[in-house]
Amino acid sequence: MSQSALFLPFEEARQALIDDNTPCVESETVPLKLAHQRIIAEPIIADINVPSYNNSAMDGYAFNFNDLSVYSKLKLIGTAFAGNAYNGQWQQGSCIRIMTGAPIPEGFDTVVMQEQAIVNNTVDGDFITFSRPSKKAQNVRYQGEDITKGETIFTKGHRLKAADIGMLASLGIACVNVYKPLKVAILSTGDEIFEPGCQRVNEGIFDSNRYSSACVLNNLGFEVLDFGIINDDPNALKAAFEQAIESADVVISSGGVSVGEADHTKAVLTQLGSMQFWKVAIKPGKPFAYGHFKKKNVHMFAKRFMGLPGNPVSSLVTLHQLALPALRKMAGESITATPNLRLPLASTVSKKTGRTEFMRATLSHTEAGSVVTPLKGQGSGVLSTFSKSTGYLILDANQSQWQSGDIVAFQPFDIALN
């Protein structure tokens, strides 16, 4: 049996993580101002039209389009403001000065921008002619053309973006029902790991994984519970896990899931629950572990465990590509496939078959168009290339060679990594 046959294929592992989880958090009502990046817990239905009335799309002059076939000039009879509508009656051969957002009065159906209007002052009043031909209904925003009363604006599980908040405000919505943040405990393991700012001993390294993981999780609105660094002691690790599952929905550790002698995570998890899988055909990051903690009673949700590799790049890639889809679903978010761009490759690339590979890459722009450029330094410990890259070059597990100009999959970094 080949080594790759011992690993769960990447797509299968990702889908298994998604399928094995359901929303596990309750909902709460929050003010709209605090709802950015929150996940809605029920559909939102519009109870008004937007716009709520026909209005002008710009400053100009409103009139009845049919009058242009009869009158060479239109008499100015009034003015309409956004906060002060024109209340007079339409008259044949007339027009009104109108401001952006002002209601279109009955009888008027077309607006010409003020730059195309010529004002003629006479003893009989002001008359308007136009420098360009007009089209009926131009520059008119109709009632409900943006949002129709009764329309479903957002479905359950939608993550609210900045524009979404503005849309809800335009509907007069002041509060929304959203899921409470998923609680995620994070910890790093290893005697060689030291907190930034502390004095390192011997061959120690500073803990970068907890910091990058916390940023990713915070970007998505999760509540991060930091349990720090746990030494290579199975009793200490067990105690940390037991404490974490008292307050968190999910526990994520980095390090301790490979086959090293001091890697106790798998053994401890087996005592506290069950391991679902722990080897995935992904590069970087094959020692990714996933499991369940034991329930305290049959009615409880079984808390989840995700073990990330200790190498910084492997940790970040597996968190992003494997853990996050499941975490987002647990948080109540609707999961959709991440879109990839199909673009030419800038240079020859080769790899071993058997694992889906996520290379750090950038988009380079040439006269012929955009191309994908993999960065030098793809080692699982070379975190600097992650900072310099803008996305992943995704290489199929079953292919080993790509030539310059070949069309490849490029996945730009999303909000989680920015």
SULSUL-V191321 format. One record per residue. N is the residue number from 1. SS is DSSP state (a for helix, b for strand, c for the rest). PHI is phi in whole degrees, -180 to 180 (none if undefined). BURIAL is I if it has 16 or more other ideal C-beta (glycine too) atoms within 10 Angstrom, else O. Layout:
N:SS:PHI:BURIAL
N:SS:PHI:BURIAL
This chain:
1:c:none:O
2:c:-70:O
3:a:-60:O
4:a:-65:I
5:a:-69:O
6:a:-81:O
7:c:-98:I
8:b:-77:I
9:b:-55:I
10:a:-55:I
11:a:-62:O
12:a:-67:O
13:a:-66:I
14:a:-60:I
15:a:-68:O
16:a:-62:I
17:a:-64:I
18:a:-67:I
19:a:-66:O
20:c:-82:O
21:c:-129:I
22:c:-135:O
23:c:-55:I
24:c:-126:I
25:c:-118:I
26:c:-83:O
27:b:-108:I
28:b:-152:O
29:b:-100:O
30:b:-128:O
31:b:-61:O
32:a:-56:I
33:a:-62:O
34:a:-104:O
35:c:-96:I
36:c:-61:O
37:c:68:I
38:c:-87:I
39:b:-108:I
40:b:-75:I
41:c:-100:I
42:c:-156:O
43:c:-61:O
44:b:-110:I
45:b:-111:O
46:c:-73:I
47:c:-108:O
48:c:-141:O
49:c:-87:I
50:b:-131:I
51:c:-64:I
52:c:-84:O
53:c:-156:O
54:c:-64:I
55:b:-146:I
56:b:-82:I
57:c:-84:O
58:c:-162:I
59:c:-72:I
60:b:175:I
61:b:-132:I
62:b:-104:I
63:b:-160:I
64:c:-92:I
65:a:-57:O
66:a:-64:O
67:a:-65:I
68:a:-67:I
69:a:-82:O
70:c:-115:O
71:c:-113:I
72:c:-84:O
73:c:-146:I
74:b:-116:I
75:b:-82:I
76:b:-80:I
77:b:-119:I
78:b:172:O
79:b:-137:O
80:b:-120:I
81:b:-110:O
82:c:-61:O
83:c:-104:O
84:b:-149:O
85:c:-69:O
86:c:-81:I
87:c:-104:O
88:c:-77:O
89:c:-95:O
90:c:-69:I
91:c:-127:O
92:c:-58:O
93:c:77:I
94:b:-112:I
95:b:-149:I
96:b:-130:I
97:b:-75:I
98:b:-136:I
99:c:-103:I
100:c:-56:I
101:c:89:I
102:c:-72:I
103:b:-62:I
104:c:-82:I
105:c:-67:I
106:c:-60:O
107:c:98:O
108:c:-101:I
109:c:-142:I
110:b:-144:I
111:b:-129:I
112:b:-110:I
113:b:-63:I
114:a:-63:O
115:a:-67:O
116:a:-102:O
117:b:-108:I
118:b:-120:O
119:b:-95:O
120:b:-112:O
121:b:-88:O
122:b:-134:O
123:c:-68:O
124:c:-92:O
125:b:120:O
126:b:-93:O
127:b:-123:I
128:b:-117:I
129:b:-122:O
130:b:-121:I
131:c:-83:O
132:c:-134:O
133:c:-62:O
134:c:-110:I
135:c:-117:O
136:c:-60:O
137:c:73:O
138:c:-67:O
139:c:61:I
140:b:-114:I
141:b:-99:I
142:c:-90:O
143:c:-53:I
144:c:77:I
145:c:-71:O
146:c:-89:O
147:b:-135:I
148:c:-102:O
149:c:-54:O
150:c:92:O
151:c:-74:O
152:b:-79:O
153:b:-80:I
154:b:-138:I
155:c:-91:O
156:c:-56:I
157:c:96:I
158:c:-80:I
159:b:-88:I
160:c:-80:I
161:c:-93:O
162:a:-59:O
163:a:-65:O
164:a:-64:I
165:a:-62:I
166:a:-62:O
167:a:-63:I
168:a:-65:I
169:a:-63:O
170:a:-66:O
171:c:-91:I
172:c:81:O
173:c:-83:I
174:c:-103:O
175:b:-138:O
176:b:-134:I
177:b:-91:I
178:b:-129:I
179:b:-75:I
180:c:-66:I
181:c:-60:I
182:c:-65:I
183:b:-96:I
184:b:-121:I
185:b:-89:I
186:b:-124:I
187:b:-156:I
188:b:-113:I
189:b:-123:I
190:c:133:I
191:c:-67:O
192:c:-86:I
193:b:-94:I
194:b:-127:I
195:c:-70:O
196:c:-55:O
197:c:97:O
198:c:-93:O
199:c:-79:O
200:c:-77:O
201:c:-116:O
202:c:54:O
203:c:-99:O
204:c:-66:O
205:b:-129:O
206:b:-79:O
207:c:-79:I
208:c:-98:I
209:a:-64:I
210:a:-63:I
211:a:-71:O
212:a:-68:I
213:a:-63:I
214:a:-61:I
215:a:-64:O
216:a:-59:I
217:a:-68:I
218:a:-65:O
219:a:-58:O
220:c:-98:I
221:c:82:I
222:c:-76:I
223:b:-90:I
224:b:-93:I
225:b:-110:I
226:b:-93:O
227:b:-101:I
228:b:72:O
229:b:-106:I
230:b:-111:I
231:c:-68:O
232:c:-75:I
233:c:-137:O
234:a:-58:O
235:a:-69:O
236:a:-66:O
237:a:-66:I
238:a:-62:I
239:a:-63:O
240:a:-65:I
241:a:-62:I
242:a:-63:O
243:a:-70:O
244:a:-64:I
245:a:-74:I
246:a:-71:O
247:a:-119:O
248:c:-109:I
249:c:-85:I
250:b:-138:I
251:b:-116:I
252:b:-120:I
253:b:-114:I
254:b:-122:I
255:c:86:I
256:c:84:I
257:c:-118:I
258:c:-92:I
259:c:-104:O
260:c:-68:O
261:c:-61:O
262:c:-93:O
263:c:-89:I
264:c:-95:I
265:a:-57:I
266:a:-61:I
267:a:-66:O
268:a:-68:I
269:a:-63:I
270:a:-63:O
271:a:-71:O
272:a:-94:I
273:b:-175:I
274:b:-144:O
275:b:-95:I
276:b:-86:I
277:b:-161:O
278:c:-148:I
279:c:-137:I
280:b:-125:I
281:b:-80:I
282:b:-135:I
283:b:-132:I
284:c:-78:I
285:c:119:I
286:c:-63:I
287:c:-84:I
288:c:-99:I
289:b:-113:I
290:b:-140:I
291:b:-159:I
292:b:-116:I
293:b:-84:I
294:c:-66:O
295:c:-75:O
296:c:-80:O
297:c:-152:O
298:c:-66:O
299:c:-89:O
300:c:-82:O
301:c:-75:O
302:c:-76:I
303:c:-60:I
304:b:-104:I
305:b:-127:I
306:b:-132:I
307:b:-108:I
308:b:-93:I
309:c:-63:I
310:c:-80:I
311:c:-65:I
312:a:-57:I
313:a:-69:I
314:a:-59:I
315:a:-61:I
316:a:-71:I
317:a:-66:I
318:a:-70:I
319:a:-60:I
320:a:-72:I
321:a:-88:I
322:a:-109:I
323:a:-73:I
324:a:-60:I
325:a:-56:I
326:a:-69:I
327:a:-63:I
328:a:-65:I
329:a:-67:I
330:a:-61:I
331:c:-79:I
332:c:101:I
333:c:-80:I
334:c:-72:O
335:c:-98:O
336:c:-123:O
337:c:-65:O
338:c:-74:O
339:c:-72:O
340:c:-111:O
341:b:-87:O
342:b:-109:O
343:b:-139:I
344:b:-70:I
345:b:-88:I
346:c:-81:I
347:c:-150:O
348:c:-68:O
349:b:-134:I
350:b:-138:O
351:c:-159:I
352:c:-80:O
353:c:-77:O
354:c:115:I
355:c:-134:I
356:b:-69:I
357:b:-113:I
358:b:-114:I
359:b:-89:I
360:b:-73:I
361:b:-150:I
362:b:-130:I
363:b:-94:I
364:b:-108:O
365:b:-111:O
366:b:-121:O
367:c:-62:O
368:c:-83:O
369:b:129:O
370:b:-84:O
371:b:-133:I
372:b:-94:I
373:b:-118:I
374:b:-70:I
375:c:-85:I
376:c:-76:O
377:c:88:O
378:c:-98:I
379:c:-62:O
380:c:-72:I
381:c:-106:O
382:c:-92:I
383:c:-74:I
384:a:-62:O
385:a:-70:I
386:a:-66:I
387:a:-66:O
388:a:-87:O
389:c:-90:I
390:c:-121:O
391:b:179:I
392:b:-104:I
393:b:-90:I
394:b:-100:I
395:b:-111:I
396:c:-62:O
397:c:-62:I
398:c:-95:O
399:c:-119:O
400:c:-120:O
401:b:-138:O
402:b:-134:I
403:c:-101:O
404:c:-57:O
405:c:98:O
406:c:-63:O
407:b:-81:O
408:b:-129:I
409:b:-91:I
410:b:-123:I
411:b:-114:I
412:b:-63:O
413:c:-63:O
414:c:-98:O
415:a:-58:O
416:a:-63:I
417:a:-101:I
418:c:-101:O
